[in-house]
Amino acid sequence: QVQLVESGGGLVQPGGSLRLSCVASGMIFRMGVVAWYRQAPGKQREWVATITRKYETHYSDSVRDRFSISRDNAKNTLYLHMNNLKPDDTAVYYCYNGDDWGQGTQVTVSS
């Protein structure tokens, strides 16, 4: 059974930083393409960033140059480093392996 467990969310002021983590189990993590998505209140879930098994990264225009996705295959963990956070980044952030979703972690950017 695949499990994806996110953590690291919280309340942060505009301009601040957070690092999200997603620990995977029940899958061969190193073989997979994994991604971060987010869903703001009243909006559809949207793609944020992807990292392939070859460590190629891709970002949505809204987060490029501010967010960085990385992975540690030895720890079965996916990360999202978020810098210069804006109120529009407020959302529940989810990790996704192409088939399964985590439960999400809340990020709130507010002064």
C-alpha positions as CSV (number, residue, x, y, z in Angstrom):
1,Q,0.0,0.0,0.0
2,V,1.4,3.3,-1.1
3,Q,1.5,6.1,1.4
4,L,2.6,9.7,0.9
5,V,2.9,11.8,4.1
6,E,3.5,15.6,3.8
7,S,4.7,17.9,6.5
8,G,6.3,21.2,7.1
9,G,3.4,23.6,6.4
10,G,2.5,26.5,8.7
11,L,1.9,30.2,9.0
12,V,4.6,32.5,7.5
13,Q,4.8,36.2,6.8
14,P,5.1,37.4,3.2
15,G,8.7,37.2,2.0
16,G,9.3,34.2,4.3
17,S,10.4,30.7,3.6
18,L,9.3,27.2,4.3
19,R,10.4,23.7,3.4
20,L,7.8,21.0,2.8
21,S,8.6,17.3,3.0
22,C,6.8,14.2,1.6
23,V,7.8,10.8,2.8
24,A,6.9,7.9,0.5
25,S,6.4,4.3,1.4
26,G,5.1,1.2,-0.4
27,M,6.6,2.3,-3.7
28,I,10.0,2.2,-5.4
29,F,10.5,5.9,-4.8
30,R,13.8,6.3,-6.8
31,M,12.1,5.1,-10.0
32,G,9.2,7.5,-10.0
33,V,8.4,11.0,-11.2
34,V,7.0,12.9,-8.3
35,A,5.4,16.3,-8.0
36,W,3.9,18.9,-5.8
37,Y,0.4,20.3,-6.3
38,R,-1.6,22.9,-4.4
39,Q,-5.2,23.8,-3.8
40,A,-6.3,27.2,-2.6
41,P,-9.7,27.8,-1.1
42,G,-12.4,27.9,-3.8
43,K,-9.9,27.0,-6.5
44,Q,-9.0,23.9,-8.5
45,R,-5.9,21.9,-7.6
46,E,-3.0,23.1,-9.6
47,W,0.4,21.7,-10.5
48,V,3.4,23.4,-8.8
49,A,6.6,21.4,-9.7
50,T,7.9,18.0,-10.8
51,I,11.1,16.1,-10.5
52,T,12.0,13.1,-12.6
53,R,14.0,10.1,-11.5
54,K,16.9,11.7,-13.4
55,Y,16.5,14.8,-11.2
56,E,15.1,17.0,-14.1
57,T,12.9,19.7,-12.6
58,H,10.0,21.6,-14.0
59,Y,8.0,24.5,-12.4
60,S,4.8,26.4,-13.0
61,D,5.3,30.0,-14.0
62,S,3.8,31.2,-10.7
63,V,6.6,29.7,-8.6
64,R,9.6,29.5,-10.9
65,D,12.6,31.3,-9.4
66,R,11.1,31.2,-5.9
67,F,10.5,27.4,-5.3
68,S,12.9,24.5,-5.6
69,I,11.9,20.8,-5.8
70,S,14.4,18.2,-4.7
71,R,14.4,14.5,-3.7
72,D,16.5,12.3,-1.4
73,N,16.1,8.7,-2.7
74,A,17.9,7.3,0.2
75,K,15.2,8.7,2.5
76,N,12.3,8.2,0.1
77,T,11.6,11.9,0.6
78,L,10.5,14.7,-1.7
79,Y,11.0,18.3,-0.7
80,L,9.7,21.7,-1.8
81,H,11.8,24.6,-0.7
82,M,9.7,27.8,-0.9
83,N,11.2,31.3,-0.7
84,N,9.8,34.8,-1.0
85,L,6.4,33.5,-0.2
86,K,3.4,35.5,-1.2
87,P,-0.2,35.6,0.1
88,D,-1.3,33.9,-3.2
89,D,0.8,30.9,-2.2
90,T,-1.7,30.2,0.5
91,A,-3.0,26.7,-0.1
92,V,-3.0,23.0,0.9
93,Y,0.1,21.5,-0.7
94,Y,0.0,17.8,-1.9
95,C,2.6,15.4,-3.2
96,Y,1.7,13.1,-6.0
97,N,3.4,10.1,-7.6
98,G,1.2,9.8,-10.7
99,D,-1.3,7.5,-9.0
100,D,-1.5,8.5,-5.3
101,W,-2.0,11.6,-3.3
102,G,-0.9,12.5,0.2
103,Q,-3.2,14.1,2.7
104,G,-1.8,17.6,2.2
105,T,-0.1,20.2,4.4
106,Q,-1.5,23.7,4.9
107,V,0.6,26.7,4.0
108,T,-0.7,30.1,5.0
109,V,1.1,33.3,4.0
110,S,-0.1,36.3,5.9
111,S,1.1,39.2,8.0
